[in-house]
Amino acid sequence: MYLPKIYEKFSGKFPEVFKDFKHLGQTCRGAGPLDQKSQDLIKLGIAIGANSRGGVMSSTRKALDAGAAPEEIYQAVVLALTTTGFPNMIAALGWVDEVLEEA
C-alpha cells in the first residue's frame, strides 16, 4: 500500500500519537453498518469537500482496494460539484485521475 513519505515520517516521529490515531480510525469504521467500499466513497467525498489532495488520493486508492469501480469513484467526484463547487470538483477529478492512471 502506498504511503506518503510525510505519513511515514509522522508515524516514526510520533509513534504513540500515530497508534492512537490509527486506533481511532478503526473504531470509527466499526461504529456502524456501512461496508468498506461505502465508507471509502464517503471519505472521498469528505476529502473533496476539504480540498485535500492527499485525502482524495488516499480515499481513491482505498476505494479501489475495496472493490469500487472507477465509474463509482467518478460519480462520487461529480456529486461534489453542487456541494463544493466546480473548482473543487475539477481539482479532485485531476487527483483521482492521477491515482487511476497509476493503478
N, C-alpha and C positions, 0 to 999 in steps of 0.2 A: 504494500500500500504506500502510495506517495505521501510523504510528509515534508512540508516546507522546512528549510533549514532553521528559520526563526522558531518554529514549533519545537524542533529538536533541541535547540539551544535553551529555550524556556524550560522544557522538561528536565534538562540536565542541571540548569542553574537553580531551579526551584522545585525539587522533586516532591516535596510534601504538598505544595500548592497544586502541582500538576496531578498528583494522585487523587487529591480531594476533588479537583475539577473534573477529572475523568469519572470518578465515582458519582458525582452529581449528575453528569450527563447520562450515565447508565440508569440511575434512579429515575430521572425524568422520562427516559424512553420506556421504562417499565411501568409508568404510572397510569397507563390506560390501554385501551383495546386496539389502537392503531398498529397496523403491521409496519415492518421496516421500510418498505417502499413508500408507503403513505407518509410516514414520518420524515423521510428524506426529501420528498417533494415539498412538504410543508416547510421544512427547514430551508429549502431552496428559495421558496417564496419570501421567507423572512429575511434571508441574506440579500435577496434582490431589493427588498424594501429598505434595508440598511445600507445599500450601495456598497456591499462588502465583496470585493473581488475574490479574496481568499475564501470567504464563506460560500460564495456562488460556486467557485471551482470545487471546493471540498464537497459541498452538497451534491453537485452534479456527479462527482466520482462515486460517492456513496449511493446515490440513487441508481446509477448504472450497476454497481455491485449488488444491489438489492433486487435487480431484475427490471428496472424501469427501461422502457424503450426510449430512444431519442425523441420520438414524437410526443411522448408523455412529458419529457423534460422541456421540450419546446413549448408545449401548451402551458406548463407552469410559468414559463417566462412571459408568454403572451398575456396571460391572465394578469400579470403585474402592470400592464400598460395603463389600465383605467384607475389603478390604485396608486401607483408610484410615479407615473408619468412616462412619456416617451423617452427622454434621455436616459433615465434609469433602466428602462426595459432594454433599450438598444445596447447600453453598456453590458448588461447581463447577458444578452444574446451573444455578444462578442466573446465573453468569458466562457460561456457554455460551448461555443464553437471551438475554442482552444482545447477544451477538455475532450470533446468528441473527436477532434482531429487526432489527438494523442492516442485515443482508445482503439 
